[in-house]
Amino acid sequence: MLFMSSVKGSQQYQLEVVSYRPVLRWSMRLLAICLVLGGITCSYLLGLREGTSLDIQAIIERDSLRVDLAEIMRSSGEYRQQVTHLELGSEIDRQASNGVRTEVIDLKAQVAGLQEEISFYKGLMSPSGNKRGLTVGSVNILATHIPRRYQYKLVLQQLATQHQPLKGYLNVNIVGRQAGQLVTLPMQDLNDQLSHENIKLNFKYFQNFSGELLLPEGFEPTSIELMATSTGKNAVTIEETFDWLVQNLRSDVISTGSSFNGIGLSDAQPVVVNAE
């Protein structure tokens, strides 16, 4: 060890002699680098292991969700099929119900028609009250699908306990307004099939008249006037006025016609039915 003489008036430093070992220094640096690289490698491997584990778990969950989705789709298809069957069954039931309802309505209409017919014949054979002889049984005006065109049904009858053949004629007028004026139109002017103003009467019990009327443009009907006159012994004349009341034309009316005679209405010509 060397000792240096101190110089008076200057700062003194203590010196220490250290041995120089470069190999040891580089070995320490290399060891530190290896430790750092080892730590990085361990971290990477640990992260890779954890990531692989998470991927496997995600794949398992994905496959499970796919299975659940397939089951849900299958169940949904079954439910849709059941709903379709229920809707089809409901539609069939609704149509069947409507069919039964229509049949019931038709049967009720037929029963009402038969009852009306029975009442009509009873009134002919056994009239009640003081009404006797030639009378107007009914007047019906039916609307069609063509504007200003109507179908009519008239019934004249003889109320008596002992019926005799009745002859005579019938006049029918349609009363209404046109251009603000009261106008009376004979039926023959509104029906091309009628050539005479006087419609012949020839029956024993009743007589039906039916056909079509085509009203002129701007004419508003208000009433229909009937004047029936019998000829021969005990001749009488009756006059009656009925309000212009229009009924809807039903398919059963077209097909069956009057409930009294069972003959349908003709679109081409008037129909006259006699009950002698």
DRENFI-543071 format. One line per 2 residues: number of its first residue (from 1); their letters; for each residue x, y, z of N, C-alpha, C. Coordinates in steps of 0.05 Angstrom, whole numbers. Example, Ala and Ser with C-alpha at 12.3 -4.5 7.8 and 13.67 -1.06 7.14 Angstrom:
DRENFI-543071
1 = as = 264/-114/156/246/-90/156/264/-66/156 | 257/-45/142/273/-21/143/258/1/157
END
This chain:
DRENFI-543071
1 = ml = 17/-23/0/0/0/0/18/25/0 | 11/44/-15/28/68/-18/15/90/-2
3 = fm = 32/105/11/23/128/27/34/154/14 | 17/172/10/25/197/-2/27/218/20
5 = ss = 46/235/17/49/256/37/28/277/32 | 17/287/54/-4/306/52/7/334/47
7 = vk = -6/348/32/2/376/25/-15/394/42 | -3/411/55/-16/429/73/-32/449/56
9 = gs = -57/454/65/-74/474/52/-91/462/30 | -92/437/22/-108/424/1/-126/402/14
11 = qq = -148/395/-1/-167/375/9/-154/348/6 | -158/332/25/-146/306/24/-167/285/16
13 = yq = -161/267/-2/-178/245/-11/-165/219/-3 | -184/200/5/-174/173/13/-175/155/-12
15 = le = -156/144/-19/-154/127/-42/-155/98/-34 | -167/82/-52/-169/53/-46/-162/39/-72
17 = vv = -147/20/-71/-138/5/-94/-156/-20/-97 | -170/-22/-121/-188/-44/-127/-176/-60/-149
19 = sy = -179/-86/-147/-168/-103/-168/-186/-102/-193 | -176/-102/-217/-190/-99/-242/-196/-127/-253
21 = rp = -225/-133/-254/-233/-160/-264/-254/-156/-286 | -247/-153/-310/-267/-148/-332/-284/-172/-338
23 = vl = -274/-196/-334/-290/-220/-339/-314/-222/-320 | -309/-216/-295/-331/-217/-276/-352/-196/-282
25 = rw = -344/-172/-291/-363/-152/-298/-381/-160/-321 | -370/-171/-342/-386/-180/-365/-403/-204/-357
27 = sm = -393/-220/-340/-409/-243/-331/-434/-234/-316 | -431/-213/-300/-454/-202/-285/-474/-190/-305
29 = rl = -464/-175/-325/-482/-163/-344/-497/-185/-360 | -482/-206/-368/-495/-227/-383/-516/-242/-366
31 = la = -510/-245/-340/-529/-258/-323/-555/-241/-320 | -551/-215/-318/-574/-197/-316/-591/-199/-341
33 = ic = -577/-199/-364/-592/-201/-390/-607/-227/-391 | -594/-249/-383/-608/-275/-384/-632/-276/-365
35 = lv = -629/-263/-342/-652/-262/-324/-675/-247/-336 | -668/-225/-349/-690/-209/-361/-703/-225/-384
37 = lg = -686/-237/-401/-698/-253/-423/-714/-277/-412 | -704/-289/-391/-719/-311/-379/-746/-302/-368
39 = gi = -746/-279/-355/-771/-268/-345/-791/-263/-368 | -780/-251/-390/-797/-245/-413/-808/-271/-425
41 = tc = -790/-291/-427/-799/-316/-439/-820/-330/-421 | -815/-329/-395/-835/-342/-377/-862/-327/-378
43 = sy = -860/-301/-380/-885/-286/-382/-900/-293/-408 | -885/-295/-430/-897/-301/-456/-910/-329/-455
45 = ll = -895/-348/-444/-906/-375/-443/-930/-377/-425 | -929/-362/-402/-952/-362/-384/-976/-349/-398
47 = gl = -971/-327/-412/-993/-313/-426/-1005/-331/-448 | -986/-344/-462/-996/-362/-484/-1012/-385/-473
49 = re = -1004/-395/-450/-1020/-417/-437/-1047/-407/-429 | -1048/-383/-417/-1074/-373/-408/-1091/-366/-432
51 = gt = -1079/-355/-454/-1095/-348/-477/-1106/-374/-491 | -1090/-394/-492/-1099/-420/-504/-1122/-431/-488
53 = sl = -1120/-429/-461/-1141/-439/-444/-1167/-424/-448 | -1164/-397/-451/-1188/-380/-456/-1200/-387/-484
55 = di = -1183/-391/-504/-1193/-398/-531/-1209/-424/-530 | -1198/-444/-516/-1211/-469/-514/-1238/-466/-500
57 = qa = -1239/-450/-479/-1264/-446/-464/-1284/-431/-482 | -1274/-411/-498/-1292/-397/-516/-1303/-415/-538
59 = ii = -1286/-433/-548/-1295/-452/-568/-1317/-471/-557 | -1312/-479/-532/-1332/-497/-519/-1359/-482/-515
61 = er = -1357/-457/-506/-1381/-441/-503/-1395/-436/-529 | -1379/-430/-550/-1390/-426/-577/-1405/-450/-587
63 = ds = -1393/-474/-584/-1406/-498/-593/-1431/-504/-577 | -1430/-497/-551/-1454/-501/-534/-1477/-482/-543
65 = lr = -1469/-457/-550/-1489/-438/-560/-1501/-447/-586 | -1484/-458/-603/-1494/-468/-629/-1514/-491/-625
67 = vd = -1508/-508/-606/-1527/-530/-600/-1553/-519/-590 | -1551/-499/-571/-1575/-486/-560/-1591/-472/-582
69 = la = -1577/-458/-600/-1590/-444/-622/-1605/-464/-641 | -1592/-487/-647/-1605/-507/-664/-1630/-518/-650
71 = ei = -1628/-522/-624/-1652/-532/-609/-1674/-511/-609 | -1666/-485/-606/-1687/-464/-606/-1700/-462/-634
73 = mr = -1684/-464/-655/-1694/-463/-682/-1713/-487/-688 | -1706/-510/-678/-1723/-533/-682/-1750/-530/-667
75 = ss = -1748/-520/-642/-1772/-515/-626/-1789/-493/-639 | -1776/-473/-650/-1791/-451/-663/-1805/-461/-687
77 = ge = -1792/-479/-703/-1805/-491/-726/-1829/-507/-718 | -1827/-522/-696/-1850/-538/-687/-1873/-520/-678
79 = yr = -1866/-498/-664/-1886/-479/-655/-1900/-466/-678 | -1884/-458/-699/-1896/-446/-722/-1915/-465/-736
81 = qq = -1907/-490/-737/-1925/-510/-750/-1950/-514/-734 | -1948/-514/-707/-1972/-516/-691/-1990/-492/-694
83 = vt = -1978/-468/-695/-1994/-444/-700/-2008/-445/-727 | -1994/-455/-747/-2006/-458/-774/-2030/-477/-773
85 = hl = -2026/-499/-759/-2048/-519/-757/-2072/-507/-742 | -2066/-492/-720/-2087/-479/-705/-2102/-459/-722
87 = el = -2087/-442/-737/-2100/-422/-754/-2117/-436/-775 | -2106/-458/-787/-2122/-472/-807/-2147/-484/-795
89 = gs = -2144/-495/-771/-2168/-506/-758/-2188/-485/-751 | -2178/-461/-742/-2196/-439/-736/-2210/-430/-761
91 = ei = -2196/-428/-784/-2209/-419/-809/-2230/-439/-818 | -2223/-465/-815/-2243/-486/-822/-2268/-484/-804
93 = dr = -2263/-480/-778/-2286/-477/-760/-2303/-452/-767 | -2289/-430/-774/-2303/-406/-780/-2320/-409/-806
95 = qa = -2308/-422/-826/-2323/-427/-851/-2347/-446/-846 | -2342/-466/-829/-2364/-485/-823/-2386/-470/-808
97 = sn = -2377/-453/-789/-2397/-437/-773/-2413/-419/-792 | -2399/-406/-810/-2413/-388/-829/-2432/-404/-847
99 = gv = -2422/-428/-855/-2440/-445/-872/-2465/-453/-857 | -2462/-461/-832/-2485/-469/-816/-2503/-445/-811
101 = rt = -2491/-421/-806/-2507/-397/-802/-2523/-390/-827 | -2510/-393/-850/-2524/-387/-875/-2547/-407/-880
103 = ev = -2541/-432/-874/-2563/-453/-877/-2586/-447/-858 | -2580/-439/-834/-2601/-433/-815/-2618/-409/-824
105 = id = -2603/-388/-835/-2618/-365/-845/-2636/-373/-869 | -2625/-390/-887/-2640/-399/-910/-2665/-415/-901
107 = lk = -2660/-433/-881/-2683/-449/-871/-2704/-431/-858 | -2695/-411/-843/-2714/-393/-830/-2730/-378/-852
109 = aq = -2716/-370/-873/-2729/-355/-895/-2750/-374/-908 | -2742/-399/-912/-2761/-417/-924/-2785/-422/-907
111 = va = -2780/-425/-881/-2802/-429/-862/-2820/-405/-862 | -2808/-381/-862/-2824/-356/-863/-2841/-355/-888
113 = gl = -2828/-363/-911/-2843/-363/-936/-2866/-383/-936 | -2861/-406/-924/-2883/-426/-923/-2905/-416/-905
115 = qe = -2898/-404/-882/-2918/-393/-864/-2934/-371/-878 | -2920/-354/-893/-2934/-333/-908/-2952/-345/-929
117 = ei = -2943/-366/-942/-2960/-379/-962/-2985/-391/-949 | -2981/-404/-926/-3004/-416/-912/-3024/-395/-904
119 = sf = -3013/-372/-893/-3031/-351/-885/-3045/-339/-909 | -3031/-338/-931/-3044/-327/-955/-3067/-344/-964
121 = yk = -3063/-370/-965/-3084/-388/-974/-3107/-389/-954 | -3100/-387/-928/-3121/-387/-908/-3138/-362/-912
123 = gl = -3125/-339/-918/-3140/-315/-922/-3157/-316/-947 | -3148/-331/-967/-3165/-334/-991/-3190/-350/-985
125 = ms = -3185/-372/-971/-3207/-391/-967/-3226/-383/-944 | -3214/-370/-924/-3230/-362/-901/-3224/-334/-893
127 = ps = -3233/-315/-909/-3227/-286/-903/-3239/-278/-877 | -3224/-261/-863/-3233/-250/-837/-3241/-221/-841
129 = gn = -3259/-211/-824/-3268/-184/-826/-3289/-180/-848 | -3292/-155/-856/-3312/-149/-877/-3300/-147/-905
131 = kr = -3274/-153/-908/-3262/-150/-934/-3268/-174/-951 | -3281/-170/-973/-3289/-191/-991/-3283/-183/-1020
133 = gl = -3283/-203/-1038/-3281/-198/-1066/-3253/-191/-1075 | -3251/-175/-1096/-3225/-168/-1108/-3209/-149/-1090
135 = tv = -3185/-157/-1084/-3167/-141/-1067/-3139/-143/-1077 | -3122/-124/-1068/-3093/-125/-1074/-3080/-140/-1051
137 = gs = -3067/-162/-1058/-3054/-179/-1038/-3027/-167/-1028 | -3010/-159/-1047/-2984/-148/-1039/-2972/-133/-1063
139 = vn = -2955/-114/-1056/-2939/-98/-1076/-2910/-98/-1066 | -2892/-108/-1082/-2864/-109/-1075/-2847/-96/-1097
141 = il = -2830/-78/-1090/-2811/-65/-1108/-2783/-73/-1099 | -2768/-85/-1118/-2741/-95/-1111/-2720/-81/-1127
143 = at = -2699/-72/-1114/-2676/-59/-1127/-2660/-79/-1142 | -2647/-71/-1163/-2629/-88/-1178/-2601/-75/-1178
145 = hi = -2582/-88/-1191/-2555/-77/-1192/-2552/-55/-1214 | -2573/-50/-1228/-2572/-29/-1249/-2588/-5/-1240
147 = pr = -2575/19/-1241/-2589/43/-1232/-2615/48/-1247 | -2636/57/-1233/-2662/64/-1244/-2678/39/-1253
149 = ry = -2667/15/-1250/-2682/-9/-1258/-2691/-23/-1233 | -2717/-31/-1233/-2728/-44/-1209/-2745/-68/-1219
151 = qy = -2747/-87/-1201/-2766/-110/-1206/-2791/-105/-1189 | -2813/-113/-1200/-2838/-110/-1184/-2852/-137/-1183
153 = kl = -2868/-140/-1161/-2885/-164/-1158/-2912/-154/-1146 | -2933/-159/-1161/-2959/-152/-1153/-2976/-177/-1150
155 = vl = -2993/-177/-1130/-3011/-199/-1125/-3039/-188/-1122 | -3058/-197/-1139/-3086/-191/-1136/-3100/-217/-1128
157 = qq = -3120/-215/-1111/-3132/-239/-1100/-3163/-234/-1097 | -3176/-256/-1094/-3205/-256/-1090/-3211/-269/-1063
159 = la = -3220/-253/-1045/-3227/-264/-1018/-3257/-272/-1018 | -3261/-297/-1014/-3289/-307/-1014/-3290/-335/-1002
161 = tq = -3313/-343/-993/-3316/-370/-983/-3323/-389/-1006 | -3335/-378/-1027/-3341/-393/-1051/-3330/-377/-1075
163 = hq = -3308/-386/-1086/-3295/-371/-1107/-3307/-377/-1134 | -3311/-355/-1149/-3320/-356/-1177/-3299/-344/-1195
165 = pl = -3297/-353/-1220/-3277/-341/-1238/-3282/-311/-1240 | -3259/-296/-1239/-3260/-267/-1240/-3245/-257/-1264
167 = kg = -3257/-239/-1279/-3243/-227/-1302/-3245/-197/-1300 | -3226/-184/-1312/-3225/-155/-1311/-3199/-145/-1322
169 = yl = -3190/-122/-1311/-3165/-110/-1320/-3153/-94/-1297 | -3127/-90/-1300/-3111/-76/-1279/-3096/-53/-1292
171 = nv = -3096/-30/-1279/-3080/-7/-1288/-3061/0/-1265 | -3035/4/-1273/-3015/11/-1253/-3001/36/-1262
173 = ni = -2998/55/-1244/-2984/80/-1249/-2963/85/-1228 | -2940/97/-1237/-2919/104/-1219/-2920/135/-1216
175 = vg = -2923/144/-1192/-2925/173/-1186/-2898/182/-1174 | -2889/205/-1184/-2864/216/-1173/-2860/245/-1183
177 = rq = -2836/255/-1179/-2829/282/-1187/-2806/282/-1206 | -2808/299/-1225/-2787/303/-1245/-2785/332/-1252
179 = ag = -2761/343/-1250/-2757/372/-1254/-2775/389/-1237 | -2781/380/-1212/-2797/395/-1194/-2827/393/-1198
181 = ql = -2835/377/-1218/-2863/374/-1224/-2873/347/-1217 | -2899/345/-1208/-2911/319/-1202/-2918/305/-1228
183 = vt = -2909/281/-1232/-2912/266/-1257/-2923/239/-1250 | -2942/230/-1268/-2954/203/-1266/-2947/188/-1291
185 = lp = -2933/165/-1288/-2924/149/-1311/-2939/122/-1311 | -2953/115/-1333/-2965/88/-1335/-2943/67/-1336
187 = mq = -2949/43/-1325/-2929/22/-1324/-2920/14/-1352 | -2938/15/-1372/-2931/6/-1399/-2909/24/-1411
189 = dl = -2906/49/-1401/-2885/66/-1411/-2858/59/-1398 | -2858/43/-1377/-2834/36/-1363/-2826/7/-1367
191 = nd = -2842/-8/-1382/-2837/-36/-1386/-2842/-42/-1416 | -2821/-49/-1430/-2824/-54/-1459/-2841/-79/-1465
193 = ql = -2845/-96/-1446/-2860/-121/-1450/-2890/-116/-1448 | -2898/-94/-1438/-2926/-88/-1436/-2935/-71/-1459
195 = sh = -2954/-81/-1475/-2963/-67/-1499/-2989/-52/-1494 | -3003/-58/-1472/-3029/-45/-1466/-3028/-33/-1438
197 = en = -3043/-12/-1435/-3045/0/-1408/-3062/-17/-1390 | -3081/-32/-1401/-3098/-49/-1385/-3086/-77/-1384
199 = ik = -3079/-86/-1360/-3068/-113/-1357/-3092/-132/-1350 | -3095/-153/-1365/-3118/-170/-1362/-3118/-186/-1336
201 = ln = -3141/-188/-1324/-3145/-204/-1300/-3162/-228/-1308 | -3154/-251/-1299/-3169/-276/-1305/-3160/-297/-1285
203 = fk = -3174/-299/-1262/-3165/-318/-1242/-3189/-325/-1224 | -3185/-345/-1208/-3206/-353/-1189/-3197/-347/-1160
205 = yf = -3172/-352/-1154/-3163/-348/-1127/-3144/-323/-1125 | -3122/-323/-1142/-3104/-301/-1142/-3089/-300/-1168
207 = qn = -3076/-278/-1173/-3060/-274/-1198/-3036/-258/-1191 | -3012/-268/-1200/-2987/-254/-1195/-2978/-240/-1221
209 = fs = -2966/-216/-1217/-2954/-201/-1239/-2926/-194/-1230 | -2907/-199/-1248/-2879/-192/-1241/-2864/-185/-1266
211 = ge = -2845/-167/-1263/-2829/-158/-1286/-2810/-137/-1277 | -2801/-120/-1297/-2781/-99/-1291/-2791/-72/-1300
213 = ll = -2782/-52/-1286/-2788/-24/-1292/-2762/-9/-1296 | -2760/7/-1317/-2737/25/-1321/-2747/54/-1320
215 = lp = -2740/67/-1298/-2749/94/-1294/-2732/114/-1310 | -2745/135/-1319/-2730/155/-1335/-2710/171/-1318
217 = eg = -2690/182/-1331/-2670/197/-1317/-2682/222/-1303 | -2675/226/-1278/-2684/248/-1263/-2711/245/-1250
219 = fe = -2724/221/-1254/-2750/216/-1242/-2747/204/-1214 | -2760/216/-1195/-2759/206/-1167/-2787/195/-1159
221 = pt = -2790/169/-1158/-2817/158/-1152/-2824/162/-1122 | -2849/166/-1117/-2859/169/-1090/-2880/149/-1082
223 = si = -2896/139/-1102/-2917/120/-1096/-2924/105/-1121 | -2939/83/-1117/-2949/67/-1139/-2980/64/-1136
225 = el = -2994/70/-1157/-3024/69/-1156/-3034/45/-1172 | -3053/31/-1160/-3065/7/-1173/-3095/12/-1174
227 = ma = -3106/7/-1198/-3135/8/-1201/-3143/-18/-1216 | -3158/-35/-1202/-3167/-60/-1213/-3198/-60/-1216
229 = ts = -3207/-69/-1239/-3235/-69/-1245/-3244/-97/-1254 | -3264/-108/-1241/-3275/-134/-1250/-3298/-128/-1269
231 = tg = -3302/-147/-1287/-3324/-144/-1306/-3345/-166/-1301 | -3368/-163/-1315/-3389/-182/-1312/-3407/-175/-1289
233 = kn = -3421/-195/-1279/-3441/-191/-1257/-3427/-182/-1232 | -3438/-163/-1218/-3427/-153/-1193/-3399/-141/-1198
235 = av = -3396/-126/-1219/-3370/-114/-1225/-3363/-93/-1204 | -3338/-92/-1197/-3328/-73/-1177/-3301/-61/-1187
237 = ti = -3295/-38/-1177/-3269/-25/-1182/-3256/-17/-1156 | -3231/-25/-1152/-3217/-18/-1128/-3193/-1/-1136
239 = ee = -3186/18/-1119/-3163/36/-1124/-3147/37/-1097 | -3122/32/-1100/-3104/33/-1076/-3078/46/-1084
241 = tf = -3066/60/-1065/-3041/73/-1069/-3021/63/-1048 | -2997/56/-1057/-2976/46/-1039/-2952/64/-1041
243 = dw = -2939/69/-1018/-2914/84/-1019/-2892/68/-1034 | -2875/83/-1047/-2852/71/-1062/-2831/62/-1042
245 = lv = -2833/37/-1033/-2814/26/-1014/-2798/4/-1029 | -2772/8/-1030/-2754/-10/-1046/-2740/-29/-1027
247 = qn = -2741/-55/-1034/-2727/-75/-1019/-2702/-84/-1034 | -2683/-94/-1019/-2659/-105/-1032/-2665/-131/-1046
249 = lr = -2654/-134/-1070/-2659/-158/-1085/-2641/-181/-1075 | -2653/-202/-1065/-2638/-225/-1054/-2637/-247/-1075
251 = sd = -2615/-263/-1072/-2611/-285/-1091/-2633/-306/-1089 | -2644/-310/-1064/-2664/-330/-1061/-2690/-320/-1074
253 = vi = -2695/-293/-1074/-2719/-283/-1088/-2717/-287/-1117 | -2693/-283/-1129/-2690/-287/-1157/-2694/-316/-1165
255 = st = -2684/-334/-1148/-2685/-362/-1156/-2712/-375/-1151 | -2726/-366/-1130/-2752/-379/-1123/-2776/-362/-1132
257 = gs = -2772/-336/-1136/-2794/-319/-1144/-2813/-315/-1121 | -2839/-313/-1128/-2859/-308/-1108/-2862/-332/-1090
259 = sf = -2867/-326/-1064/-2871/-348/-1046/-2898/-361/-1050 | -2915/-348/-1066/-2942/-359/-1070/-2943/-379/-1093
261 = ng = -2925/-376/-1113/-2928/-393/-1136/-2903/-409/-1144 | -2880/-401/-1132/-2856/-416/-1138/-2844/-412/-1166
263 = ig = -2852/-392/-1180/-2842/-386/-1207/-2824/-362/-1205 | -2800/-365/-1217/-2780/-344/-1214/-2786/-320/-1231
265 = ls = -2773/-297/-1224/-2777/-273/-1240/-2761/-274/-1265 | -2771/-263/-1286/-2757/-263/-1312/-2744/-236/-1316
267 = da = -2719/-236/-1326/-2706/-210/-1332/-2715/-199/-1359 | -2728/-216/-1376/-2734/-207/-1403/-2763/-199/-1406
269 = qp = -2781/-210/-1391/-2809/-205/-1396/-2825/-207/-1370 | -2848/-194/-1368/-2864/-196/-1344/-2876/-224/-1342
271 = vv = -2881/-232/-1317/-2892/-258/-1312/-2920/-255/-1300 | -2939/-269/-1311/-2966/-269/-1301/-2974/-297/-1293
273 = vn = -2982/-301/-1268/-2989/-327/-1258/-3018/-326/-1248 | -3033/-344/-1258/-3062/-345/-1250/-3066/-370/-1233
275 = ae = -3083/-367/-1213/-3092/-389/-1197/-3122/-391/-1201 | -3129/-410/-1218/-3157/-412/-1225/-3172/-433/-1208
END
